[in-house]
Amino acid sequence: MPHYEYDKDYPFAAFITNLGKYNEGSLVGEWVKFPTTAEELQKVFERIGIGSKDDFGQPYEEWFITDYDCYVDGLYDKLGEYENLDELNYLASKLDEMSQGEYEQFQAAMEIGDHSGSLQEIINLTENLDCYDVYPDIRDHDDLGRYYIEELDAMQVPEHLRNYIDYEAYGRDVALEEGGEFTDFGYVRDTGDTFHEYYDGEHGSIPEEYRVMTFQDDIPEEEISEWAMDIAYDMDEFFRQHDPQYAAEHPEEHAAREEIYENLMAGRISALDEKLAALGQTQEDYLPSEIEKFKDATGYEEFLDFDPAVIKAALEDPDKSHVDEMLAFAEQAGRDYEAELAGQATAPSPDDRETGETVRTPRGTFYVTDMSREQMEAAGYGFHHQSDDGKYLIMGNGSRSFAIRNEEAQEHAAPEKMMVLVVEPMKEPYLKEIDLGLHSLQAEVGGDIAASYPFSDPVGLVCNDEGKLIGLELNRGLRDEDGNLYDIMAGTFLVVGLGEEDFTSLPPELAQKYMEHFKQPEQFINLNGQIIALPVEPENPLRTAEMTVEDDYGMIDGVINNGRKGEELEAAKGEARRTSPEKKPSIRERLEAAKKECGERKPPDKAHQKKPPEHDL
C-alpha cells in the first residue's frame, strides 16, 4: 500500500447522502472510506435510511454524494456527485494495490494531465503505468543534463572537460526531444508503450472482486416497479420542460408516464437514453445517472432492447418492415454478448466511423459512415434501400440507420470533375473543368503544386511550387488590405474552391468575383529597388491577324473585316477618284521626258562655238 497524504491509510472517502431525506430538508448521510466491501456499504445504506419508507409509505431508494475527502493529489476535481460506487471502489482498490514506486508514477502522470479527464480514464491509467518513466530528484534541465551524461552515459565527456559542458542546454534538448515534463515527483517521460483501454466504462467490465453494490441485485419487484414509476414521472416532466414536440405529441401526462414506465419495466431503455442525450444530458446529470443505476439493478441487456409490437408488425407485413435489420441486430447483439463473456473486443460501430456528412432520400436523412457493406453486415446492419443516384446504400438494424458509399456504383462512375479559374500570364482568366486529383492540378500549372490562401473567402491559389526558381513568367500581384504589393504569382495558377478536406469546384459567385479580381494582366519592373506592377492589355490572338488583313484600319477591334465592304467599298473608291485633283507626273517621269527631249535635239556647230579667253602666265 502506498503512502497517501496526511498519512491516511485510504485514498479517499465519500459522504453518501439519502436523496429523499435531502429533498425533505434533512442531511442524512455517512462517510464511507474506499475501498470498502459490499457488506459494509449495505450497513451504511441501512443506517442512512436507503430502503426504509417515508410517511406516505414510499421507500427511500435514491442517494448521491455530497462531498469527498481526497488524499490523492489532483483527484478531488475529477469526482462527481453521481459517481458509480462500483467504479469508485474499483479505482480505490487499484490504488491500494500499488507499490510506492508505482504510486509515484501514477501521481506524476496525474500531474501532467495524461489520461486523467474522467474516472474511466483514471482507472485505465492505473493499468498503464508502464507507459511512464519517472526520474526522482530531477527538478530542472541542469539536473536532467547531468543525469543523462554522468549517470546514463548518453554522451562520453572526458573528466577534464566536464566543467565546460552546458548541462542545462543539453537537458533542455533532451526534454524537448522526449516530450518530458518536470513534476513534484521528478522528471516524467513517455516510454512510447501503447496505452490500452482495459475498462470501457460499462458496468460489466468492472471485475467482480471490486463490485460493492451486489447487495442491491435482488431488489423486490414491488420496489423496482415504484422506482421505474418515479423515473417515469421525472422523465416526463423533464421532456415537457425541454422538448415542445414531446409535449405536443403526449398531451395526456398520465398516459405518457405509463408509456415510459412500461418501457423501463420491459427493458426498452435505449430510446430513452438517446432522447436524453439529444437534449444535452450526460452521465453527470441526474436522469441518465438514475437510469444507469436502474439498468444495473435490473440486469438490463442491450440485445433484448426491442419492441415486440414492432416485431409482430414486421412479421405480419414484411414488405413494410425492418424485420431483416432487426433480426440481424439481434444476432449481432448476441454475438457481442458472447464476445463480452469470452473477454473479446467487438468491432467498431458505425458511430465510430461517421464522416459528418448526411444523405437525404425520400425516406429520411441519414448520417454517412466510412464502413464497407461487409463491415456493416458484420455489425448487424442489413440493406434497406439506396439513394436516388445510386451512390449510397442505406443500412439499418431496426432502430438506427446509416448511409454507406455504394462501392459498385463508385467503380463504374465517371471521374468526378471540378470547376476552376485558370489565370495565365498576359491573358484574361477563364473557367475550366478539370478532373479531381493531384495529377490534374500538376498538369495545369506545369509541375509540383503549392497552395496559398490569401483571401478570406473559401478559395485557394494553386501554382507551380518552383515557378519563381525556374523563371516562369511573372503573372499577377497579390496585395494587402492597403493595396500594397507583397507577393507575385509566377506562371499559370488556378483559383479553386475549398472543401472540408480537399480542393473543390469554385462556386459561381466566387468564380465571377475572382475573374474580375484577376482580369487585368500585369507586367512587373524593378524601379530603384522597388517592384512596380504595370497594367497591360491582355493578349488577343485575332489582333495580329486583323492587323494583316483588316480592310478598315479604323476597326482594329479583334474582329476581322467588319468595316465597309462590297458596294459600299466600291462607292467609296469612285467618290475618291471623282473628288481627287489631277495627278501630277512624278519626278522620275519628268526626268525621263527631259532626257528624251534632249536626245532629239541636233548638236551645235563647232565653228561658231565661242573660245574661252586666254591668260598670260
PyMOL commands that set and color helices and strands:
alter all, ss='L'
color gray80, all
select helices_A, chain A and resi 5-7+19-23+38-47+76-78+85-96+100-111+119-126+129-131+141-151+159-164+167-178+203-205+208-210+214-216+221-242+244-249+253-266+270-278+286-298+302-304+308-316+318-320+323-341+350-353+373-378+407-412+438-445+508-517+541-549+553-555+566-579+587-600
alter helices_A, ss='H'
color red, helices_A
select strands_A, chain A and resi 12-18+29-34+63-70+132-135+181-183+186-190+354-361+364-369+382-386+392-396+401-405+417-423+430-435+449-452+459-464+474-479+485-490+493-498+503-504+522-527+530-535
alter strands_A, ss='S'
color yellow, strands_A
deselect
rebuild
show_as cartoon
